[in-house]
């Protein structure tokens, strides 16, 4: 089995945010600048996620009430290239956040989709956890299937992980955040060396440290000198492209090829190694 996997990178990425507001948006706000385009449409004509979905993704009662009374929606778009940090994504978000502040609007991240109720850091304090979520569902055997939502904004496929015991659900979400951090850093470094590349090579056996997990939740932790953050586990990666145009391709996080225990046992052992427990 190969020690690496090769995945394609998109040539262009599209960032889209929506700001729903009851206040009329001034025409000057729709002028394109800095690679960002803003269009204002009646809220009923805007491609907004259903309120029930936004509620399920954590939107507050106050935000949903404001959304219900909105009359206009400013659609903020920006096109850019893959990279880390994702320049076009951050630019579009910053514009949308400004509009939400000025017009007392509800800011919606359409990729996840989720209402953004606390401003995100776009500079040195960039937090990957603000941009990627980790929903999971129950399989027939009682284990969990994790998938990410948000990795595509970095030019990467979404992650998935099957066979996770329910007792490890919270801890495994943290591990996948660490995986996402490591992968975005690897791809970012590859693109800095060769910005026009169409493919990137990734290790099929990926080490993930507590330090990587911490970095996914707070940029400041990257420079932490606590040696306890260097404990690590090794995870297997598999490229699972989909033949369907309307379905996601995945990077599957699974036991390394030479591990001969069940996925449930492997996940529990990895969680114990990193956190000292197999419980959530």
C-alpha positions in Angstrom: 0.0 0.0 0.0 1.3 3.5 -0.8 2.6 5.7 1.9 0.9 8.7 0.4 -2.4 9.6 -1.2 -2.9 12.2 -4.0 -6.0 14.4 -4.0 -7.1 17.1 -6.6 -7.2 20.8 -5.7 -9.9 23.0 -7.1 -8.7 25.9 -9.4 -11.1 28.4 -7.8 -13.1 28.6 -4.6 -16.4 30.6 -4.1 -17.1 32.2 -0.7 -20.8 33.2 -0.1 -22.3 34.9 2.9 -25.7 36.3 3.4 -26.8 39.2 5.6 -30.6 39.4 6.3 -31.8 42.7 7.6 -35.0 44.7 8.1 -33.1 47.9 7.3 -32.8 49.1 3.7 -29.2 48.5 2.5 -27.6 51.6 1.0 -26.8 51.3 -2.7 -23.2 52.2 -2.0 -22.8 49.0 -0.1 -23.3 47.0 -3.3 -20.3 48.4 -5.1 -17.8 45.7 -5.9 -14.3 46.2 -4.4 -11.3 44.2 -3.3 -12.6 41.1 -5.2 -15.9 41.1 -3.3 -19.3 41.5 -5.0 -22.4 42.4 -3.0 -26.0 42.0 -4.3 -29.1 43.0 -2.4 -32.3 41.1 -3.1 -35.7 40.7 -1.3 -35.2 38.3 1.5 -37.8 35.9 -0.1 -35.7 35.7 -3.2 -32.5 35.0 -1.4 -31.1 31.4 -1.3 -31.1 31.3 2.5 -31.1 28.0 4.5 -34.4 27.1 6.1 -34.9 28.6 9.6 -35.4 25.0 11.0 -32.0 24.0 9.7 -30.3 27.1 11.2 -32.0 26.4 14.5 -30.7 22.9 14.4 -27.2 24.3 13.7 -27.4 26.4 16.9 -29.0 29.7 15.9 -30.4 31.6 18.9 -34.1 32.6 19.3 -33.1 36.2 18.9 -31.3 35.6 15.7 -34.2 33.6 14.3 -36.6 36.4 15.2 -34.5 38.9 13.4 -34.3 36.7 10.4 -38.1 36.3 10.5 -38.6 40.1 10.3 -35.9 40.7 7.6 -37.0 42.2 4.3 -33.7 42.3 2.4 -30.7 40.1 2.1 -27.2 41.2 1.0 -25.4 38.4 -0.7 -21.6 38.7 -0.4 -19.4 36.7 -2.8 -15.7 36.4 -3.4 -13.8 34.1 -5.7 -10.2 33.0 -5.0 -7.7 30.2 -5.0 -7.1 27.5 -2.4 -4.7 28.4 0.3 -4.2 28.8 4.0 -5.4 31.2 5.3 -8.2 31.3 2.7 -7.9 34.9 1.5 -11.1 35.2 -0.5 -13.1 33.5 2.3 -11.8 35.9 4.9 -12.4 38.9 2.7 -16.0 37.9 2.0 -16.6 37.2 5.7 -15.1 40.6 6.8 -17.3 42.4 4.3 -20.4 40.5 5.5 -19.6 41.1 9.1 -19.3 44.8 8.5 -22.7 44.9 6.8 -24.3 42.9 9.6 -22.9 45.4 12.1 -24.0 48.5 10.2 -27.5 47.2 9.3 -28.2 45.1 12.5 -28.4 42.1 10.3 -28.3 38.3 10.7 -25.0 37.0 9.2 -25.3 33.5 7.7 -22.4 31.3 6.7 -24.0 29.5 3.7 -21.3 26.8 3.5 -22.0 25.2 6.9 -24.8 26.6 7.1 -24.9 28.5 10.3 -25.8 31.9 11.8 -22.6 33.7 12.8 -23.5 35.3 16.1 -20.0 36.1 17.5 -17.4 37.8 15.3 -14.7 35.5 13.9 -11.0 36.4 14.0 -9.6 36.9 10.6 -6.0 37.8 11.5 -3.4 36.2 13.8 -6.1 34.7 16.0 -7.7 32.7 13.2 -9.5 29.7 14.7 -10.2 26.7 12.4 -13.0 25.6 14.7 -14.9 28.8 13.6 -15.0 27.7 10.0 -15.5 23.9 10.2 -18.3 22.0 12.0 -18.5 18.3 12.8 -22.0 16.9 12.6 -22.5 13.2 13.2 -25.3 10.6 12.9 -26.0 7.2 14.2 -25.3 4.1 12.2 -27.4 0.9 12.3 -24.8 -0.7 14.6 -25.0 2.0 17.2 -21.7 3.7 16.3 -21.4 7.2 14.9 -20.6 8.5 11.5 -18.7 11.9 11.6 -18.5 14.2 8.6 -17.1 17.7 8.5 -18.7 20.7 6.9 -16.4 23.6 5.9 -13.2 21.9 4.7 -14.1 22.8 1.1 -13.5 26.5 1.8 -9.8 25.6 2.1 -9.8 23.6 -1.1 -9.9 20.3 0.7 -12.6 17.5 0.6 -14.7 17.0 3.7 -13.5 14.5 6.3 -15.5 11.5 7.4 -14.9 8.9 10.1 -17.1 5.8 10.7 -17.5 3.4 13.5 -16.9 5.9 16.3 -18.3 4.7 19.7 -20.8 7.0 21.1 -18.8 7.3 24.4 -16.0 9.0 22.4 -18.2 11.4 20.5 -17.0 14.7 22.0 -13.3 13.6 22.1 -13.4 12.3 18.5 -14.8 15.6 17.3 -11.7 17.3 18.9 -9.4 14.8 17.2 -11.0 15.5 13.8 -10.5 19.2 14.4 -6.8 18.4 14.9 -6.8 16.4 11.7 -8.3 19.3 9.9 -5.7 21.7 11.3 -2.8 19.4 10.2 -4.3 19.0 6.7 -4.9 22.7 6.1 -1.3 23.5 7.2 0.1 20.8 4.9 -1.9 22.0 1.9 -1.2 25.6 2.7 2.6 24.9 2.7 2.3 23.0 -0.6 0.5 25.8 -2.2 3.0 28.4 -1.0 5.7 26.4 -2.7 3.7 25.9 -5.9 0.6 28.1 -6.0 -0.7 26.7 -9.3 -0.6 23.0 -8.5 -3.6 20.9 -9.3 -2.9 18.1 -6.9 -1.4 17.6 -3.5 0.2 14.6 -1.9 -0.7 13.8 1.7 0.6 11.1 4.0 -1.6 8.0 4.3 -0.5 7.7 7.9 -1.0 11.1 9.6 0.4 11.9 13.1 -1.8 14.2 15.1 -0.7 15.8 18.4 -2.6 17.4 21.2 -0.8 20.6 20.1 -2.6 20.3 16.7 -6.0 19.8 18.4 -5.3 22.9 20.6 -4.3 24.9 17.5 -7.5 24.1 15.8 -9.4 25.8 18.6 -7.0 28.7 19.4 -4.2 30.1 17.3 -2.3 31.2 20.4 -1.8 27.6 21.4 0.6 27.0 18.5 3.4 28.7 20.3 2.6 27.0 23.7 5.7 25.4 25.2 3.9 22.8 27.3 5.6 19.5 26.4 2.4 17.7 27.4 0.9 18.9 24.1 3.3 16.8 22.1 1.5 13.5 22.9 0.3 12.1 19.5 -1.5 9.3 17.7 -1.2 8.1 14.1 -4.3 7.9 12.0 -4.9 6.4 8.6 -6.2 8.5 5.6 -8.0 7.2 2.6 -9.1 9.2 -0.5 -12.7 8.3 -1.3 -13.8 10.3 -4.4 -17.4 10.1 -5.5 -18.5 9.5 -9.1 -21.6 11.6 -8.6 -21.6 15.3 -9.4 -24.0 16.2 -6.5 -22.3 14.2 -3.8 -19.3 14.9 -1.6 -15.9 13.2 -2.0 -14.3 12.4 1.3 -11.0 12.0 3.1 -11.7 9.1 5.4 -10.0 9.0 8.8 -9.6 5.4 9.8 -7.2 3.0 11.6 -3.7 2.8 9.9 -3.4 -0.1 7.5 -1.3 -2.2 9.9 -3.7 -1.9 12.8 -5.6 -5.1 13.3 -8.3 -4.1 15.8 -11.8 -2.9 15.2 -12.4 0.8 14.5 -14.3 1.1 17.8 -11.3 -0.3 19.8 -8.9 1.8 17.8 -10.8 5.1 18.4 -11.1 4.3 22.1 -7.4 3.6 22.3 -6.5 6.8 20.5 -8.7 8.9 22.8 -7.1 7.3 25.8 -3.7 8.1 24.5 -4.5 11.8 23.8 -6.9 12.6 26.6 -6.4 9.9 29.2 -10.0 8.6 28.8 -12.2 6.9 26.4 -15.3 8.7 27.6 -16.9 11.8 26.1 
